[in-house]
Amino acid sequence: MTDPFPPPAEVLDQLDDEAFRLVVRRFLAENYPPALRNPPKRLHWRENKVWYLKLAEKNWLAPGWPREYGGMGLSAAKQIIMTEEFERYGCARVNDHGIVMVGPLLIRYGSEEQKRYFLPRILSGEHIWCQGYSEPNAGSDLASLRTEAVLEGDHWVINGQKTWTTLASDANWIFLLARTDKRAKQQQGISFLLVPMAAKGVSVRPIINLELHDEFCETFFDNVRVPKENLVGEINQGWTMAKALLGFERIFLGSPRQSAYALTRLRRLAEHVGISDAPVFIDRYTRLRLDLADHRALYETYVAKLRRGEALGADVSMLKVNQSEIFQRISEFMLEIAGENAGLLEPIEGNRDLHPAGIFIQARPASIYGGTNEIQRNIIAKNVLDLPA
Amino acid sequence: MTNEPGGMNEGAGRAEGLRLIRESAAAVAPRQGDLRRIRALRFTRPGFDPAIWREICAMGWVGIRVPEGQGGAGLGMAEYCALAEEFGAALMPEPLIGAVLATAVLPAALLADQLSGRRLILPAWQEKSGALHAPLTTSFSNGGVFGRKVFVPMAAGADGFVVTAREGCALVPASAEAVSLVLADTQDGGHFGALSCDDAPASALAGDFAAALEEATLATSAYLLGLMDRVFALTLDYLRTRTQFGRKIGSFQALQHRSADLKIQLELTRASVAAAADVLDATAEPGPRQAAVSRAKARASDAALRLTREAIQLHGGIAYTDEYDAGLFLRKAMVVANQFGSSAWHRARFAAIAPDSEDEGP
């Protein structure tokens, strides 16, 4: 009789890193749907649901949540290994806002009732969440948001518009930042609210992005009423809570995997167009390889910090800037060498590994999402280099 | 992967050792304070301070890579890099990296002299510019060396040279009649020696000079790291204090963003050097060692030139004066960045020897 696989989370957390990595690899080989490997676009719920529910069934959905709430309770270092292996295997990202954002928010700030109601429904896949932060006039300057929530009796009445609500058309709940005190200083009048997408007055309009994909949406709130219990934590503390949620996960924006994936495609493209032996190609390709190798070395110093139990500082922004710009340089080089193929809408000759235009377009938002690289540079200048305001 | 970058794969004890090395280096190579000593030595001969050199020897640093059984300190590359980094931050002209390189091939008696500072033997291994390896024309036969070696830093201070020849390494005394040395000043106030040997009397040396050359290359990368770290600190200080248009210039976003980019290059260099030191400490296999060294040197050379160049621009006119210290760093980078192989040479070597690793993508 062999032990059941995978072992329960208590056992996993005790494994050393290498043993844990092997467990993750085996788990993926045994459980990941082959048809979903390396999807060219972000998948919708109807496509990735099968993987979400498989993770739920195996209790592998929430690696960072404490075990008392149904999570795996893994250390940051083990969560990184898990993410690395998922990325390496080419796993699709699931609709993970409930797991990555709402769960940690409620576990830290939610009422007992909120935790009891929402957490199991995230874990079962009954509730799919989307994020209502950005607005048409509040992007990088998020604190200037104007969606408003007014308390009328036992209900919040919400009016306003959110944008870049990723996969909102899949979601049945949204967590949002809304202004609850117009007189307070910008950051201090904002609260966290939970709103069912089915509520009267909520409407969603998909936005077609440059990938011609409807990943983003605009979400409108027209006199939407939710019970006052749908406030998370203290009133007017939403900004502070949102900032506190920015944990070690920021390191993932600097993961070398995205650039590594693109670099491999660059090499294949060069072979396809017959220039892989040309000195001009080799020189630039080598620069990119070295950029990525040094990036990986820097990234590993942050992983090592997490392994030692240290918190990450503002300097982790360096990883995001550097990774996204390497990714973009690779994609730009692909476009340059692809010739007319650079203009193709679909992969070259139907080969998914040869899609320079697709990777080039995918690389555009990398320097925008998660805080634009310009905002990241502001952060580095002020909080790391201590330059004056 | 259990190796932690930063040369601390043996845990807290090693980290403490590295800290101690940096601290003791401060006695002769201070990170703080003025650079008057460095200025005063510029364009003099031998271009460094013999008294400081004796102190460096007394600290045991020339023997940092020599096994303890042979009178050295027997420390690893992480430690050597920490020391070289401090030397770079202090713009030390004393020829530590050359002297350490020579120890790889010196026989016992000479080695003892080298470690104590009684004699200074410097390597003369180069025949062309910008390359770490190239076919040699220098020959060594019947006890005589024929050939011309170039770009020997601080050659005026040497008592003898380790000369690389087709047949192996040979020791050539500086005072021999068949040896002529021509000096050329360098931008940083030091000099290169060009050494011509016409049947110079020489004795054969044994040891793995090629492996030591890789270590010297990495130590040079660490020296550049220290140099750029300090010039960046100098620049940030200026940005925090200089006022124009009624504001500290460091509050201007154009300068903040450039500074953020420089910080990234600085930290990439630090990570690359530390990762390479770990590789050298962990394996004797030439392939991975050379790839790691080339990576670090390519990054350090390019980043050092960029940081020093940008330091001038971020300061403005003041940094174009010789009186202001930023220029000392720029001119040092101009000299050191291309020593032990230029960034272009190292990139080409990396491309030639490092296979596209499977780890680069699925």
Contacts between the chains, C-beta under 8 A, distances in Angstrom:
chain1	res1	chain2	res2	distance
A	17	B	1	7.4
A	17	B	2	7.1
A	18	B	1	7.9
A	18	B	2	7.5
A	38	B	362	6.9
A	88	B	362	5.8
A	89	B	362	7.2
A	90	B	362	5.3
A	260	B	359	7.5
A	260	B	360	4.9
A	260	B	361	4.3
A	261	B	361	4.8
A	261	B	362	6.4
A	262	B	361	7.6
A	263	B	360	5.4
A	263	B	361	5.9
A	264	B	360	5.9
A	264	B	361	3.1
A	264	B	362	7.2
A	265	B	361	7.5
A	267	B	356	6.2
A	282	B	351	5.4
A	283	B	347	7.0
A	283	B	348	7.8
A	283	B	351	7.8
A	285	B	351	7.7
A	286	B	347	5.0
A	286	B	348	7.6
A	286	B	350	6.0
A	286	B	351	4.2
A	287	B	347	6.6
A	289	B	350	7.5
A	289	B	351	7.8
A	289	B	354	7.7
A	289	B	356	7.5
A	289	B	360	7.3
A	290	B	295	5.6
A	290	B	298	5.8
A	290	B	299	6.8
A	290	B	347	6.6
A	290	B	350	6.5
A	292	B	360	7.0
A	293	B	272	7.7
A	293	B	295	5.7
A	294	B	268	4.6
A	294	B	269	7.8
A	294	B	271	6.3
A	294	B	272	4.5
A	294	B	295	6.6
A	294	B	299	5.4
A	295	B	268	6.9
A	297	B	5	5.7
A	297	B	268	7.6
A	297	B	271	3.9
A	297	B	272	5.4
A	297	B	274	7.2
A	297	B	275	4.0
A	298	B	267	5.8
A	298	B	268	5.5
A	298	B	270	8.0
A	298	B	271	3.9
A	298	B	272	8.0
A	300	B	1	7.7
A	300	B	4	7.7
A	300	B	5	5.0
A	300	B	271	7.4
A	300	B	275	7.5
A	301	B	4	8.0
A	301	B	5	4.8
A	301	B	6	6.1
A	301	B	271	5.4
A	301	B	274	7.5
A	304	B	4	4.2
A	304	B	5	6.2
A	304	B	6	7.0
A	307	B	4	7.4
A	315	B	267	7.7
A	318	B	260	7.8
A	318	B	263	6.7
A	318	B	264	4.9
A	318	B	267	6.0
A	321	B	260	7.3
A	321	B	264	6.4
A	322	B	264	5.3
A	322	B	268	7.1
A	374	B	257	7.0
A	376	B	260	7.6
A	377	B	256	6.6
A	377	B	257	4.5
A	377	B	260	3.9
A	377	B	261	7.3
A	378	B	253	7.1
A	378	B	256	6.5
A	378	B	257	7.8
A	378	B	260	8.0
A	380	B	259	7.8
A	380	B	260	3.9
A	380	B	263	6.0
A	380	B	264	7.8
A	381	B	250	7.8
A	381	B	253	8.0
A	381	B	256	3.4
A	381	B	257	7.0
A	381	B	259	5.7
A	381	B	260	5.2
A	382	B	256	7.5
A	384	B	260	7.9
A	384	B	263	6.6
A	385	B	236	5.7
A	385	B	256	7.7
A	385	B	259	5.5
A	385	B	260	7.1
A	385	B	263	6.1
A	386	B	236	7.4
A	386	B	240	7.1
A	387	B	236	7.0
A	387	B	239	5.9
A	387	B	240	6.5
A	387	B	250	4.0
A	387	B	251	6.9
A	387	B	255	7.8
A	387	B	256	5.4
A	387	B	259	6.4
A	388	B	239	8.0
A	388	B	240	6.0
A	388	B	247	7.8
A	388	B	248	4.2
A	388	B	250	4.9
A	388	B	251	4.5
A	389	B	251	5.9
